[in-house]
Amino acid sequence: MSIYQSVCDKHRLLKSASRFLITVFLGSVVHSSNAKDVEEKLKFKDGGDEDFDTGTEEFII
């Protein structure tokens, strides 16, 4: 195996590992955001948030 081929293999491995870590990070961010959104929707559905004001003239305008 030549040195050039060895460097190329390491470069490919580094790119793959970097992409994997970025994907894991972005996936965890999206999952966390989605979990918070679902929690807020359930809280509103159960009547836990009385300050939520919809359907009023101020909201529409």
DSSP file (Angstrom, degrees, kcal/mol; ACC not computed):
  #  RESIDUE AA STRUCTURE BP1 BP2  ACC     N-H-->O    O-->H-N    N-H-->O    O-->H-N    TCO  KAPPA ALPHA  PHI   PSI    X-CA   Y-CA   Z-CA
    1    1 A M              0   0    0      0, 0.0     2,-0.1     0, 0.0     0, 0.0   0.000 360.0 360.0 360.0 131.7    0.0    0.0    0.0
    2    2 A S     >  -     0   0    0      1,-0.1     4,-1.9     4,-0.0     5,-0.1  -0.369 360.0-115.3 -81.2 163.9    1.4    3.4   -1.0
    3    3 A I  H  > S+     0   0    0      1,-0.2     4,-2.4     2,-0.2     5,-0.2   0.889 116.1  55.8 -64.5 -39.5    1.6    6.4    1.4
    4    4 A Y  H  > S+     0   0    0      1,-0.2     4,-2.3     2,-0.2    -1,-0.2   0.916 108.2  47.2 -59.9 -44.5   -0.9    8.2   -0.9
    5    5 A Q  H  > S+     0   0    0      1,-0.2     4,-2.3     2,-0.2    -1,-0.2   0.882 111.0  52.1 -66.6 -37.9   -3.5    5.5   -0.7
    6    6 A S  H  X S+     0   0    0     -4,-1.9     4,-2.0     2,-0.2    -2,-0.2   0.903 110.6  47.5 -64.2 -42.2   -3.0    5.3    3.1
    7    7 A V  H  X S+     0   0    0     -4,-2.4     4,-2.3     2,-0.2    -2,-0.2   0.905 111.5  50.8 -65.9 -41.8   -3.6    9.1    3.4
    8    8 A C  H  X S+     0   0    0     -4,-2.3     4,-2.4     2,-0.2    -2,-0.2   0.894 109.4  50.9 -63.1 -40.3   -6.7    8.9    1.2
    9    9 A D  H  X S+     0   0    0     -4,-2.3     4,-2.2     2,-0.2    -1,-0.2   0.910 111.4  47.3 -64.1 -42.1   -8.1    6.1    3.3
   10   10 A K  H  X S+     0   0    0     -4,-2.0     4,-2.5     2,-0.2    -2,-0.2   0.887 110.8  52.3 -66.0 -38.1   -7.6    8.1    6.5
   11   11 A H  H  X S+     0   0    0     -4,-2.3     4,-2.5     2,-0.2    -2,-0.2   0.915 109.8  48.5 -63.9 -43.6   -9.2   11.1    4.9
   12   12 A R  H  X S+     0   0    0     -4,-2.4     4,-2.4     2,-0.2    -2,-0.2   0.899 111.8  49.7 -62.7 -40.9  -12.2    9.1    3.8
   13   13 A L  H  X S+     0   0    0     -4,-2.2     4,-2.6     2,-0.2    -2,-0.2   0.909 110.7  49.5 -64.5 -42.3  -12.5    7.7    7.3
   14   14 A L  H  X S+     0   0    0     -4,-2.5     4,-2.5     2,-0.2    -2,-0.2   0.908 111.3  49.3 -63.6 -42.9  -12.3   11.1    8.9
   15   15 A K  H  X S+     0   0    0     -4,-2.5     4,-2.4     2,-0.2    -2,-0.2   0.916 112.7  47.6 -62.8 -42.8  -15.0   12.5    6.5
   16   16 A S  H  X S+     0   0    0     -4,-2.4     4,-2.2     2,-0.2    -2,-0.2   0.918 112.9  47.5 -65.3 -43.6  -17.3    9.6    7.3
   17   17 A A  H  X S+     0   0    0     -4,-2.6     4,-2.4     2,-0.2    -1,-0.2   0.897 112.0  50.9 -65.3 -39.7  -16.8   10.0   11.0
   18   18 A S  H  X S+     0   0    0     -4,-2.5     4,-2.4     2,-0.2    -2,-0.2   0.924 110.5  48.4 -63.7 -44.9  -17.3   13.7   10.8
   19   19 A R  H  X S+     0   0    0     -4,-2.4     4,-2.4     1,-0.2    -2,-0.2   0.901 111.0  51.5 -62.0 -40.6  -20.6   13.3    8.9
   20   20 A F  H  X S+     0   0    0     -4,-2.2     4,-2.5     2,-0.2    -2,-0.2   0.933 110.9  47.0 -62.1 -46.6  -21.8   10.7   11.4
   21   21 A L  H  X S+     0   0    0     -4,-2.4     4,-2.4     1,-0.2    -2,-0.2   0.886 112.0  50.3 -65.4 -38.5  -21.1   13.0   14.4
   22   22 A I  H  X S+     0   0    0     -4,-2.4     4,-2.8     2,-0.2     5,-0.2   0.909 111.0  49.9 -63.9 -41.8  -22.8   15.9   12.7
   23   23 A T  H  X S+     0   0    0     -4,-2.4     4,-2.5     2,-0.2    -2,-0.2   0.908 110.9  48.7 -63.4 -42.8  -25.8   13.7   11.9
   24   24 A V  H  X S+     0   0    0     -4,-2.5     4,-2.1     2,-0.2    -2,-0.2   0.922 113.1  47.9 -63.1 -43.8  -26.0   12.5   15.5
   25   25 A F  H  X S+     0   0    0     -4,-2.4     4,-2.0     2,-0.2    -2,-0.2   0.944 114.3  44.7 -63.4 -49.0  -25.8   16.1   16.8
   26   26 A L  H  X S+     0   0    0     -4,-2.8     4,-2.5     1,-0.2     5,-0.2   0.884 112.0  53.8 -64.2 -38.2  -28.4   17.4   14.5
   27   27 A G  H  X S+     0   0    0     -4,-2.5     4,-2.4    -5,-0.2    -1,-0.2   0.895 108.7  48.4 -62.8 -40.2  -30.7   14.5   15.2
   28   28 A S  H  X S+     0   0    0     -4,-2.1     4,-2.3     2,-0.2    -1,-0.2   0.871 111.1  50.8 -69.5 -35.3  -30.5   15.1   18.9
   29   29 A V  H  X S+     0   0    0     -4,-2.0     4,-2.3     2,-0.2    -2,-0.2   0.935 113.1  45.1 -65.4 -46.1  -31.3   18.8   18.5
   30   30 A V  H  X S+     0   0    0     -4,-2.5     4,-2.6     2,-0.2    -2,-0.2   0.909 113.4  50.3 -65.0 -42.0  -34.3   18.0   16.3
   31   31 A H  H  X S+     0   0    0     -4,-2.4     4,-2.4    -5,-0.2    -1,-0.2   0.914 111.1  48.9 -62.9 -42.6  -35.5   15.3   18.7
   32   32 A S  H  X S+     0   0    0     -4,-2.3     4,-2.1     2,-0.2    -2,-0.2   0.915 112.4  47.9 -62.9 -43.9  -35.1   17.6   21.7
   33   33 A S  H  X S+     0   0    0     -4,-2.3     4,-2.1     1,-0.2    -2,-0.2   0.909 112.5  48.9 -63.7 -42.3  -37.0   20.4   19.9
   34   34 A N  H  X S+     0   0    0     -4,-2.6     4,-2.5     1,-0.2    -2,-0.2   0.888 109.2  52.7 -65.8 -39.3  -39.8   18.0   18.9
   35   35 A A  H  X S+     0   0    0     -4,-2.4     4,-2.2     1,-0.2    -1,-0.2   0.902 109.8  48.5 -63.7 -40.9  -40.1   16.6   22.4
   36   36 A K  H  X S+     0   0    0     -4,-2.1     4,-2.3     2,-0.2    -1,-0.2   0.900 111.2  51.0 -65.0 -40.4  -40.5   20.2   23.8
   37   37 A D  H  X S+     0   0    0     -4,-2.1     4,-2.2     2,-0.2    -2,-0.2   0.917 110.8  47.4 -63.3 -44.4  -43.1   20.9   21.2
   38   38 A V  H  X S+     0   0    0     -4,-2.5     4,-2.5     1,-0.2     5,-0.2   0.899 110.6  52.9 -64.2 -40.6  -45.1   17.8   22.0
   39   39 A E  H  X S+     0   0    0     -4,-2.2     4,-2.3     1,-0.2    -2,-0.2   0.912 109.9  47.9 -62.1 -42.7  -44.9   18.6   25.7
   40   40 A E  H  X S+     0   0    0     -4,-2.3     4,-2.2     2,-0.2    -1,-0.2   0.900 111.4  50.4 -65.5 -40.4  -46.3   22.1   25.1
   41   41 A K  H  X S+     0   0    0     -4,-2.2     4,-2.4     2,-0.2    -2,-0.2   0.915 112.4  46.6 -64.6 -42.0  -49.1   20.8   22.9
   42   42 A L  H  X S+     0   0    0     -4,-2.5     4,-2.1     2,-0.2     6,-0.2   0.884 110.5  53.4 -67.0 -37.6  -50.1   18.2   25.6
   43   43 A K  H  <>S+     0   0    0     -4,-2.3     5,-2.8    -5,-0.2     6,-0.5   0.910 112.3  44.4 -62.5 -42.5  -49.9   20.9   28.3
   44   44 A F  H ><5S+     0   0    0     -4,-2.2     3,-1.2     3,-0.2    -2,-0.2   0.897 111.6  53.1 -68.6 -40.9  -52.3   23.1   26.3
   45   45 A K  H 3<5S+     0   0    0     -4,-2.4    -2,-0.2     1,-0.3    -1,-0.2   0.860 108.4  50.2 -63.9 -36.5  -54.6   20.2   25.5
   46   46 A D  T 3<5S-     0   0    0     -4,-2.1    -1,-0.3    -5,-0.1    -2,-0.2   0.476 118.3-111.6 -81.1  -2.1  -54.9   19.3   29.2
   47   47 A G  T < 5S+     0   0    0     -3,-1.2    -3,-0.2    -4,-0.2    -2,-0.1   0.714  77.2 132.7  80.5  21.2  -55.7   22.9   30.1
   48   48 A G      < +     0   0    0     -5,-2.8     2,-0.7    -6,-0.2    -4,-0.2   0.653  60.5  60.0 -80.4 -15.4  -52.4   23.4   31.9
   49   49 A D    >   +     0   0    0     -6,-0.5     3,-0.8    -5,-0.1    -1,-0.2  -0.852  55.1 170.1-117.8  96.2  -51.6   26.7   30.3
   50   50 A E  T 3  S+     0   0    0     -2,-0.7    -1,-0.1     1,-0.2    -2,-0.1   0.640  71.6  68.2 -79.7 -14.9  -54.4   29.2   31.1
   51   51 A D  T 3   +     0   0    0      2,-0.1     2,-0.5     0, 0.0    -1,-0.2   0.565  69.7 109.9 -82.7  -7.4  -52.4   32.2   29.7
   52   52 A F    <   -     0   0    0     -3,-0.8     2,-0.6     1,-0.0    -3,-0.0  -0.580  52.1-168.3 -74.3 118.4  -52.6   30.9   26.1
   53   53 A D        +     0   0    0     -2,-0.5     2,-0.3     3,-0.0     3,-0.1  -0.923  14.4 161.3-117.6 110.0  -55.0   33.3   24.3
   54   54 A T        +     0   0    0     -2,-0.6     3,-0.1     1,-0.1     4,-0.1  -0.890  54.3  31.3-125.3 158.3  -56.3   32.4   20.8
   55   55 A G  S    S+     0   0    0     -2,-0.3     2,-0.2     1,-0.3    -1,-0.1   0.507  83.4 127.7  79.4   4.3  -59.2   33.6   18.7
   56   56 A T  S  > S-     0   0    0      1,-0.1     4,-2.1    -3,-0.1    -1,-0.3  -0.514  73.3-112.5 -90.2 163.9  -59.2   37.1   20.1
   57   57 A E  H  > S+     0   0    0      1,-0.2     4,-2.3     2,-0.2    -1,-0.1   0.879 117.7  54.8 -61.4 -39.0  -59.0   40.2   18.0
   58   58 A E  H  4 S+     0   0    0      1,-0.2    -1,-0.2     2,-0.2    -4,-0.0   0.868 108.6  49.1 -63.6 -36.3  -55.5   41.0   19.2
   59   59 A F  H  4 S+     0   0    0      1,-0.2    -1,-0.2    -3,-0.2    -2,-0.2   0.901 112.7  46.2 -70.0 -40.9  -54.3   37.6   18.2
   60   60 A I  H  <        0   0    0     -4,-2.1    -2,-0.2     1,-0.2    -1,-0.2   0.879 360.0 360.0 -71.4 -37.9  -55.8   37.8   14.7
   61   61 A I     <        0   0    0     -4,-2.3    -1,-0.2    -5,-0.2    -2,-0.2   0.469 360.0 360.0 -79.7 360.0  -54.5   41.3   14.0
